[in-house]
Amino acid sequence: MQRILVVDDNEDILDVIALILEDYGYEVITLTDGRLLFDKINHDKPNLILLDVMLGNADGRELCEVVKSKKETQNIPVILVSASHNLADRVKPQACSDDFLAKPFDIDELLNKVRSHLTTTAA
């Protein structure tokens, strides 16, 4: 079973994303505190990370850069998630993330992005 780590400081959003992904057969681990990201990665070994950009106590873009800079985590796909639609232009190719998802998101778009990146890493 593919394991997805969802990081967002809004517990309602975490619950919605977890319900959607679990309904499609994924194991979901949630985290509200970005400062604990690497403890969670080391403990749970996710296959993919959905990472909110604007966490209350951390910047998701900076956390993403650290994930991608470490040899042991650089191959984990990271999808940045943000309610700021204009942020998409600033996080595309030049940024660390593998993809971007704007909130509010379409369920099919979420699932397609997740499937795409999990299929790529499994190949």
JOKANOR-V498849 format. One record per residue. N is the residue number from 1. RES is the residue in one small letter. PHI is phi in degrees with one decimal (999 if undefined). D_LAST is the distance of its C-alpha to the last C-alpha in Angstrom with 1 decimal. Layout:
BEGIN
N&RES&PHI&D_LAST / N&RES&PHI&D_LAST
END
This chain:
BEGIN
1&m&999&15.2 / 2&q&-74.7&13.5 / 3&r&-108.5&16.1 / 4&i&-119.8&17.2 / 5&l&-98.2&20.1 / 6&v&-110.9&22.5 / 7&v&-117.5&25.2 / 8&d&-157.1&28.2 / 9&d&-83.3&31.9 / 10&n&-102.0&32.8 / 11&e&-65.2&32.6 / 12&d&-64.5&33.1 / 13&i&-65.7&30.0 / 14&l&-57.4&28.1 / 15&d&-62.2&29.5 / 16&v&-64.0&28.6 / 17&i&-63.1&24.9 / 18&a&-61.4&24.7 / 19&l&-60.2&26.4 / 20&i&-62.3&24.2 / 21&l&-68.1&20.8 / 22&e&-65.2&22.3 / 23&d&-62.8&23.6 / 24&y&-100.8&20.1 / 25&g&91.2&19.0 / 26&y&-92.9&17.7 / 27&e&-87.2&19.5 / 28&v&-119.2&21.2 / 29&i&-114.5&23.0 / 30&t&-116.2&25.5 / 31&l&-149.7&27.4 / 32&t&-101.9&30.5 / 33&d&-112.2&31.3 / 34&g&-59.7&29.1 / 35&r&-66.7&30.9 / 36&l&-98.5&29.3 / 37&l&-54.6&25.7 / 38&f&-73.1&24.9 / 39&d&-62.4&26.7 / 40&k&-66.3&24.6 / 41&i&-60.3&21.3 / 42&n&-64.3&22.5 / 43&h&-78.4&23.8 / 44&d&-102.0&21.2 / 45&k&48.8&17.9 / 46&p&-70.2&16.3 / 47&n&-88.2&12.7 / 48&l&-158.8&14.1 / 49&i&-123.4&17.7 / 50&l&-101.0&20.0 / 51&l&-125.7&22.9 / 52&d&-66.7&26.2 / 53&v&-73.0&27.8 / 54&m&-105.0&31.3 / 55&l&-85.8&31.6 / 56&g&-59.8&35.2 / 57&n&-120.0&35.0 / 58&a&-161.4&32.2 / 59&d&-99.4&30.5 / 60&g&-58.4&26.9 / 61&r&-65.4&26.3 / 62&e&-68.4&27.7 / 63&l&-62.3&25.7 / 64&c&-60.5&22.5 / 65&e&-59.2&23.7 / 66&v&-68.7&24.2 / 67&v&-55.7&20.8 / 68&k&-75.5&19.3 / 69&s&-88.6&21.9 / 70&k&-91.5&21.4 / 71&k&-56.3&19.2 / 72&e&-75.2&18.4 / 73&t&-123.6&17.3 / 74&q&-61.8&16.2 / 75&n&-93.0&12.5 / 76&i&-79.2&13.2 / 77&p&-63.5&13.1 / 78&v&-122.6&16.7 / 79&i&-108.5&18.3 / 80&l&-78.4&22.0 / 81&v&-125.1&24.4 / 82&s&-153.6&28.0 / 83&a&-81.1&31.1 / 84&s&-90.0&32.0 / 85&h&-62.0&30.8 / 86&n&-70.9&32.0 / 87&l&-68.3&29.9 / 88&a&-55.5&26.8 / 89&d&-67.6&28.2 / 90&r&-92.5&28.5 / 91&v&-115.5&25.0 / 92&k&-68.9&22.9 / 93&p&-62.7&21.7 / 94&q&-77.0&24.1 / 95&a&-89.7&23.3 / 96&c&-76.5&20.9 / 97&s&-71.1&19.1 / 98&d&-86.6&15.9 / 99&d&-166.1&17.9 / 100&f&-138.6&21.3 / 101&l&-132.9&22.8 / 102&a&-87.1&26.6 / 103&k&-94.3&28.7 / 104&p&-70.7&30.0 / 105&f&-103.7&26.6 / 106&d&-84.1&26.0 / 107&i&-57.5&24.2 / 108&d&-63.1&22.1 / 109&e&-65.2&21.2 / 110&l&-57.1&20.2 / 111&l&-63.7&18.1 / 112&n&-63.7&16.4 / 113&k&-65.9&15.6 / 114&v&-61.9&14.3 / 115&r&-58.7&12.1 / 116&s&-58.4&10.8 / 117&h&-76.3&10.0 / 118&l&-73.7&8.7 / 119&t&-67.8&6.2 / 120&t&-63.3&5.4 / 121&t&-75.5&5.5 / 122&a&-78.5&3.8 / 123&a&-74.2&0.0
END
